Amino acid sequence: MIAGLEQITSGEVSIGGRVVNDLEPGERDVAMVFQNYALYPHMSVYDNMAYGLRNRQVPKAEIRTRVQKAAEILEIETLLQRKPRQLSGGQRQRVAMGRAIVREPSVFLFDEPLSNLDAKLRVQMRIEIKKLHERLSITSVYVTHDQVEAMTLGQRLVVMNAGNVEQIGKPLELYEAPQTKFVAEFIGSPAMNLIDAHLSQYGDRVELPSGDELPVHCPAAWASRAVILGIRPEHFQLAEPGLAAVHFQVDLVEELGADTLVHGHLGSIPTPLTVRLPGINKVRAGEILPLTVTPQHLHLFDPATEQRLD
């Protein structure tokens, strides 16, 4: 809709203070980078980057200047005479980005540009895209299903579910205070643990089906109501003797060096849970760990609406 490939049903789309509802895609001053690189296989890198400018009858000298500048930014100056088949996946993606940069648009539209790259290259390209945005200071709309890309690249996130906006905000706002169960599960890696629970008679503790309890801060009016309790894996701590704790049955341990991911469950509850502990903790399958969570790190959601309880 921003690019004009699909018509909006109501409202206005403004780019640079100009309403573009009735403008054709080519007149909206946007540049797109897709999941597939869409490079012309018979053209050199230079010609691929220059193609759009030639169609707009930009003078040759200016085309040369823009292409060279973009190539320097993306560090592909030595590749300008190569054909796409002679490039790696990461190099092809840089060429696709360069083709967008030479347009000098008002808006960049990125549609899952890193989906075809392997994990290591995705991390590298993510850093390059962030540096590129900081250098060019051009508004960018970036679509991704990868929450890590969203968190690391976005200054403002829009989380959508089945065409509906679930939450809009800064990355840390969505991490620290997800407004819906969907956002809570989507933002964060590993995902937030979600447990069906009840608040106590006085609303000062959350009661788990396993019989364990944790202290919680909430209005007295919420007392005795059913809730979905959310706890991020990294917010569990090994409990000191005498502190209220949940008893976590260890099923599987992943030692990652700096961190240890512990998978298990609470008592007879079959719901799988994940706990992230510092790597110095040596945990074995079959152990029962006493864990606690500070009240400010407990998230409560309404089971009926799946909305955050504040």
Kinemage of the C-alpha trace (Angstrom):
@kinemage 1
@onewidth
@group {chain A} dominant
@subgroup {mainchain}
@vectorlist {calphas} color= white
{ca met a 1} P 0.000 0.000 0.000
{ca ile a 2} L 2.876 2.372 0.717
{ca ala a 3} L 4.399 1.599 -2.674
{ca gly a 4} L 1.035 1.836 -4.431
{ca leu a 5} L 0.890 -1.796 -5.528
{ca glu a 6} L -2.361 -2.163 -3.599
{ca gln a 7} L -5.025 0.487 -3.044
{ca ile a 8} L -5.941 1.580 0.470
{ca thr a 9} L -9.630 1.479 1.438
{ca ser a 10} L -9.592 4.683 3.491
{ca gly a 11} L -7.277 7.338 4.885
{ca glu a 12} L -4.165 8.869 3.358
{ca val a 13} L -0.625 7.751 2.603
{ca ser a 14} L 1.836 10.648 2.929
{ca ile a 15} L 5.502 10.485 1.954
{ca gly a 16} L 7.629 13.502 2.763
{ca gly a 17} L 4.514 15.534 3.538
{ca arg a 18} L 2.995 14.738 0.138
{ca val a 19} L -0.237 12.717 -0.131
{ca val a 20} L 0.430 9.954 -2.670
{ca asn a 21} L -2.917 8.110 -2.706
{ca asp a 22} L -3.540 8.806 -6.380
{ca leu a 23} L 0.057 8.506 -7.595
{ca glu a 24} L 1.372 5.514 -9.531
{ca pro a 25} L 4.077 3.394 -7.823
{ca gly a 26} L 6.804 4.908 -9.999
{ca glu a 27} L 5.801 8.421 -8.929
{ca arg a 28} L 5.930 7.852 -5.167
{ca asp a 29} L 9.702 8.194 -4.720
{ca val a 30} L 10.155 4.844 -2.970
{ca ala a 31} L 12.807 2.180 -3.533
{ca met a 32} L 12.246 -1.490 -2.760
{ca val a 33} L 14.563 -4.355 -1.794
{ca phe a 34} L 13.003 -7.809 -2.020
{ca gln a 35} L 13.642 -11.286 -0.643
{ca asn a 36} L 14.752 -12.412 -4.107
{ca tyr a 37} L 17.409 -10.135 -5.506
{ca ala a 38} L 15.680 -9.596 -8.883
{ca leu a 39} L 18.959 -8.886 -10.698
{ca tyr a 40} L 19.231 -9.053 -14.481
{ca pro a 41} L 21.549 -12.053 -15.080
{ca his a 42} L 22.914 -10.746 -18.402
{ca met a 43} L 23.905 -7.351 -16.968
{ca ser a 44} L 26.970 -6.417 -14.949
{ca val a 45} L 26.656 -5.179 -11.386
{ca tyr a 46} L 27.167 -1.628 -12.640
{ca asp a 47} L 24.419 -1.937 -15.239
{ca asn a 48} L 22.019 -3.510 -12.748
{ca met a 49} L 22.518 -0.577 -10.401
{ca ala a 50} L 22.293 1.991 -13.196
{ca tyr a 51} L 19.305 0.487 -15.025
{ca gly a 52} L 16.569 2.399 -13.207
{ca leu a 53} L 18.393 5.706 -13.539
{ca arg a 54} L 18.824 5.200 -17.279
{ca asn a 55} L 15.098 4.584 -17.630
{ca arg a 56} L 14.523 7.914 -15.899
{ca gln a 57} L 16.949 9.548 -18.341
{ca val a 58} L 19.352 10.664 -15.623
{ca pro a 59} L 22.547 12.092 -17.210
{ca lys a 60} L 25.384 9.569 -17.619
{ca ala a 61} L 27.806 11.534 -15.454
{ca glu a 62} L 25.334 11.628 -12.568
{ca ile a 63} L 24.597 7.913 -12.975
{ca arg a 64} L 28.306 7.160 -12.758
{ca thr a 65} L 28.649 9.303 -9.623
{ca arg a 66} L 25.651 7.733 -7.879
{ca val a 67} L 26.648 4.159 -8.692
{ca gln a 68} L 30.233 4.725 -7.566
{ca lys a 69} L 29.073 6.344 -4.323
{ca ala a 70} L 26.661 3.484 -3.559
{ca ala a 71} L 29.339 0.907 -4.398
{ca glu a 72} L 31.736 2.565 -1.952
{ca ile a 73} L 29.105 2.601 0.803
{ca leu a 74} L 28.394 -1.102 0.260
{ca glu a 75} L 32.060 -2.012 -0.364
{ca ile a 76} L 31.404 -3.581 -3.770
{ca glu a 77} L 33.587 -1.284 -5.927
{ca thr a 78} L 35.627 -4.263 -7.152
{ca leu a 79} L 32.500 -6.140 -8.265
{ca leu a 80} L 31.018 -3.572 -10.649
{ca gln a 81} L 32.017 -5.443 -13.820
{ca arg a 82} L 30.955 -8.895 -12.635
{ca lys a 83} L 27.728 -10.681 -13.551
{ca pro a 84} L 25.285 -11.820 -10.824
{ca arg a 85} L 26.245 -15.486 -11.324
{ca gln a 86} L 29.789 -14.616 -10.220
{ca leu a 87} L 28.591 -13.259 -6.867
{ca ser a 88} L 27.812 -14.826 -3.507
{ca gly a 89} L 24.390 -14.454 -1.904
{ca gly a 90} L 25.570 -11.638 0.328
{ca gln a 91} L 27.153 -9.790 -2.597
{ca arg a 92} L 23.961 -10.095 -4.627
{ca gln a 93} L 21.990 -8.636 -1.748
{ca arg a 94} L 24.394 -5.697 -1.595
{ca val a 95} L 23.865 -5.098 -5.309
{ca ala a 96} L 20.092 -5.138 -4.798
{ca met a 97} L 20.515 -2.611 -1.987
{ca gly a 98} L 22.826 -0.525 -4.162
{ca arg a 99} L 20.208 -0.400 -6.902
{ca ala a 100} L 17.807 1.066 -4.337
{ca ile a 101} L 20.361 3.512 -2.910
{ca val a 102} L 21.191 5.125 -6.273
{ca arg a 103} L 17.543 6.128 -6.558
{ca glu a 104} L 18.048 8.486 -3.573
{ca pro a 105} L 14.421 7.882 -2.540
{ca ser a 106} L 12.334 9.370 0.242
{ca val a 107} L 11.575 5.896 1.624
{ca phe a 108} L 13.209 2.463 1.486
{ca leu a 109} L 10.861 -0.538 1.546
{ca phe a 110} L 12.601 -3.761 2.630
{ca asp a 111} L 10.566 -6.956 2.155
{ca glu a 112} L 12.349 -9.738 4.085
{ca pro a 113} L 15.653 -8.968 2.321
{ca leu a 114} L 17.735 -11.443 4.347
{ca ser a 115} L 15.486 -14.512 4.160
{ca asn a 116} L 17.611 -16.294 1.545
{ca leu a 117} L 20.908 -15.907 3.413
{ca asp a 118} L 22.507 -18.355 5.843
{ca ala a 119} L 22.544 -17.542 9.569
{ca lys a 120} L 26.093 -16.125 9.700
{ca leu a 121} L 25.571 -13.905 6.664
{ca arg a 122} L 22.234 -12.672 8.002
{ca val a 123} L 23.968 -11.360 11.112
{ca gln a 124} L 26.596 -9.602 8.985
{ca met a 125} L 24.037 -8.070 6.616
{ca arg a 126} L 21.858 -6.986 9.538
{ca ile a 127} L 24.775 -4.937 10.858
{ca glu a 128} L 25.412 -3.467 7.407
{ca ile a 129} L 21.769 -2.466 6.940
{ca lys a 130} L 21.775 -0.742 10.335
{ca lys a 131} L 24.975 1.156 9.465
{ca leu a 132} L 23.491 2.055 6.083
{ca his a 133} L 20.377 3.500 7.702
{ca glu a 134} L 22.435 5.549 10.155
{ca arg a 135} L 24.613 6.879 7.333
{ca leu a 136} L 21.839 7.755 4.860
{ca ser a 137} L 19.155 8.810 7.392
{ca ile a 138} L 16.388 7.776 5.000
{ca thr a 139} L 13.126 6.467 6.445
{ca ser a 140} L 12.947 2.691 6.032
{ca val a 141} L 10.011 0.311 6.394
{ca tyr a 142} L 11.322 -3.201 7.020
{ca val a 143} L 9.078 -6.288 6.888
{ca thr a 144} L 10.320 -9.430 8.623
{ca his a 145} L 9.097 -12.541 10.427
{ca asp a 146} L 12.356 -12.622 12.403
{ca gln a 147} L 11.932 -10.896 15.764
{ca val a 148} L 15.719 -10.590 16.170
{ca glu a 149} L 15.888 -8.546 12.950
{ca ala a 150} L 12.972 -6.444 14.154
{ca met a 151} L 14.519 -5.772 17.562
{ca thr a 152} L 18.010 -4.973 16.266
{ca leu a 153} L 17.053 -2.877 13.231
{ca gly a 154} L 13.841 -1.145 14.253
{ca gln a 155} L 13.491 2.167 16.037
{ca arg a 156} L 9.729 1.655 16.118
{ca leu a 157} L 8.024 -1.720 15.699
{ca val a 158} L 4.565 -2.657 14.477
{ca val a 159} L 3.651 -6.240 15.393
{ca met a 160} L 0.866 -7.625 13.204
{ca asn a 161} L -1.194 -10.792 13.528
{ca ala a 162} L -3.561 -11.943 10.763
{ca gly a 163} L -3.692 -8.418 9.342
{ca asn a 164} L -4.383 -6.731 12.688
{ca val a 165} L -1.978 -4.469 14.569
{ca glu a 166} L -1.221 -6.007 17.969
{ca gln a 167} L 1.144 -3.333 19.312
{ca ile a 168} L 3.217 -0.344 18.192
{ca gly a 169} L 6.230 0.883 20.124
{ca lys a 170} L 9.970 0.965 20.628
{ca pro a 171} L 11.731 -2.421 20.777
{ca leu a 172} L 12.305 -2.327 24.540
{ca glu a 173} L 8.698 -1.257 25.162
{ca leu a 174} L 7.467 -4.392 23.425
{ca tyr a 175} L 9.987 -6.541 25.276
{ca glu a 176} L 9.299 -5.115 28.727
{ca ala a 177} L 5.536 -4.607 28.443
{ca pro a 178} L 3.924 -6.724 25.701
{ca gln a 179} L 0.279 -5.682 25.446
{ca thr a 180} L -1.017 -9.023 24.159
{ca lys a 181} L -0.194 -12.700 24.538
{ca phe a 182} L 0.770 -12.799 20.842
{ca val a 183} L 3.388 -10.044 21.262
{ca ala a 184} L 4.681 -11.714 24.428
{ca glu a 185} L 5.296 -14.950 22.524
{ca phe a 186} L 6.753 -13.227 19.443
{ca ile a 187} L 9.218 -10.803 21.038
{ca gly a 188} L 12.148 -12.372 22.843
{ca ser a 189} L 14.361 -15.393 22.252
{ca pro a 190} L 13.759 -17.908 23.705
{ca ala a 191} L 10.067 -17.042 23.804
{ca met a 192} L 8.270 -16.018 26.983
{ca asn a 193} L 6.928 -18.875 29.101
{ca leu a 194} L 3.122 -18.761 29.472
{ca ile a 195} L 1.357 -20.610 32.292
{ca asp a 196} L -2.349 -20.809 33.214
{ca ala a 197} L -2.637 -19.588 36.813
{ca his a 198} L -4.840 -17.877 39.430
{ca leu a 199} L -4.345 -14.878 41.661
{ca ser a 200} L -4.670 -15.531 45.380
{ca gln a 201} L -7.612 -14.502 47.558
{ca tyr a 202} L -5.907 -11.208 48.372
{ca gly a 203} L -4.286 -10.686 44.971
{ca asp a 204} L -0.783 -10.622 46.431
{ca arg a 205} L 0.379 -13.969 45.058
{ca val a 206} L -0.007 -15.888 41.835
{ca glu a 207} L -0.913 -19.540 42.333
{ca leu a 208} L 0.319 -22.130 39.829
{ca pro a 209} L -1.364 -25.479 39.092
{ca ser a 210} L 1.729 -27.186 40.519
{ca gly a 211} L 0.892 -25.752 43.953
{ca asp a 212} L 3.783 -23.280 43.820
{ca glu a 213} L 3.248 -19.561 44.451
{ca leu a 214} L 5.073 -16.349 43.564
{ca pro a 215} L 4.566 -12.866 45.051
{ca val a 216} L 2.978 -10.381 42.650
{ca his a 217} L 1.964 -6.705 42.716
{ca cys a 218} L -1.567 -6.114 41.402
{ca pro a 219} L -4.809 -4.339 42.409
{ca ala a 220} L -6.915 -6.044 45.092
{ca ala a 221} L -9.844 -6.032 42.645
{ca trp a 222} L -8.062 -8.714 40.621
{ca ala a 223} L -8.052 -11.157 43.534
{ca ser a 224} L -9.027 -14.771 42.795
{ca arg a 225} L -9.236 -14.243 39.034
{ca ala a 226} L -7.791 -16.573 36.419
{ca val a 227} L -4.755 -15.238 34.537
{ca ile a 228} L -2.116 -16.262 32.041
{ca leu a 229} L 1.236 -15.778 33.737
{ca gly a 230} L 4.159 -14.788 31.520
{ca ile a 231} L 7.805 -15.171 32.567
{ca arg a 232} L 10.799 -14.664 30.309
{ca pro a 233} L 13.458 -17.420 30.503
{ca glu a 234} L 16.155 -14.916 31.496
{ca his a 235} L 14.133 -13.593 34.465
{ca phe a 236} L 14.208 -16.838 36.441
{ca gln a 237} L 16.797 -16.935 39.230
{ca leu a 238} L 17.954 -19.716 41.494
{ca ala a 239} L 16.134 -19.097 44.776
{ca glu a 240} L 17.965 -18.489 48.032
{ca pro a 241} L 16.875 -20.650 50.975
{ca gly a 242} L 13.689 -19.311 52.578
{ca leu a 243} L 12.456 -17.396 49.523
{ca ala a 244} L 9.194 -18.259 47.778
{ca ala a 245} L 10.095 -20.495 44.871
{ca val a 246} L 8.702 -22.685 42.137
{ca his a 247} L 10.066 -26.197 41.815
{ca phe a 248} L 11.342 -26.766 38.306
{ca gln a 249} L 11.878 -30.324 37.062
{ca val a 250} L 14.818 -30.393 34.606
{ca asp a 251} L 14.228 -32.450 31.444
{ca leu a 252} L 16.986 -31.244 29.109
{ca val a 253} L 20.030 -28.980 29.371
{ca glu a 254} L 21.646 -26.964 26.563
{ca glu a 255} L 25.081 -25.655 27.552
{ca leu a 256} L 25.843 -22.678 25.303
{ca gly a 257} L 28.957 -21.351 27.014
{ca ala a 258} L 27.972 -17.966 28.420
{ca asp a 259} L 24.416 -19.194 29.024
{ca thr a 260} L 22.723 -22.459 29.851
{ca leu a 261} L 19.203 -23.120 28.571
{ca val a 262} L 17.295 -25.486 30.821
{ca his a 263} L 14.096 -27.119 29.553
{ca gly a 264} L 11.611 -28.687 31.929
{ca his a 265} L 8.254 -28.353 33.694
{ca leu a 266} L 6.667 -27.564 37.054
{ca gly a 267} L 5.500 -30.540 39.069
{ca ser a 268} L 2.780 -32.434 37.233
{ca ile a 269} L 2.093 -29.578 34.781
{ca pro a 270} L 2.919 -30.834 31.262
{ca thr a 271} L 3.452 -27.303 29.903
{ca pro a 272} L 7.112 -27.122 28.746
{ca leu a 273} L 9.100 -24.221 30.169
{ca thr a 274} L 12.522 -22.775 29.360
{ca val a 275} L 14.904 -21.195 31.863
{ca arg a 276} L 18.068 -19.267 30.970
{ca leu a 277} L 20.814 -19.388 33.584
{ca pro a 278} L 24.432 -18.151 33.544
{ca gly a 279} L 26.761 -20.718 32.015
{ca ile a 280} L 28.592 -21.209 35.311
{ca asn a 281} L 25.588 -23.129 36.660
{ca lys a 282} L 26.042 -26.855 36.169
{ca val a 283} L 22.601 -28.407 35.842
{ca arg a 284} L 21.683 -32.003 35.076
{ca ala a 285} L 18.541 -33.623 33.729
{ca gly a 286} L 16.388 -34.984 36.536
{ca glu a 287} L 17.297 -32.249 39.026
{ca ile a 288} L 14.638 -30.124 40.714
{ca leu a 289} L 15.651 -26.457 40.799
{ca pro a 290} L 14.123 -23.913 43.221
{ca leu a 291} L 13.499 -20.830 41.079
{ca thr a 292} L 12.137 -17.395 41.824
{ca val a 293} L 11.151 -14.318 39.807
{ca thr a 294} L 10.927 -10.729 41.047
{ca pro a 295} L 7.365 -9.306 40.860
{ca gln a 296} L 8.270 -6.642 38.276
{ca his a 297} L 9.220 -9.400 35.839
{ca leu a 298} L 5.849 -11.159 36.026
{ca his a 299} L 3.435 -10.472 33.157
{ca leu a 300} L -0.303 -11.083 33.543
{ca phe a 301} L -2.744 -11.560 30.657
{ca asp a 302} L -6.523 -12.008 30.576
{ca pro a 303} L -7.291 -15.588 29.421
{ca ala a 304} L -10.453 -14.447 27.601
{ca thr a 305} L -9.074 -11.471 25.654
{ca glu a 306} L -5.333 -12.319 25.772
{ca gln a 307} L -4.755 -8.630 26.588
{ca arg a 308} L -2.231 -7.462 29.171
{ca leu a 309} L -3.562 -6.751 32.654
{ca asp a 310} L -2.153 -3.432 33.913
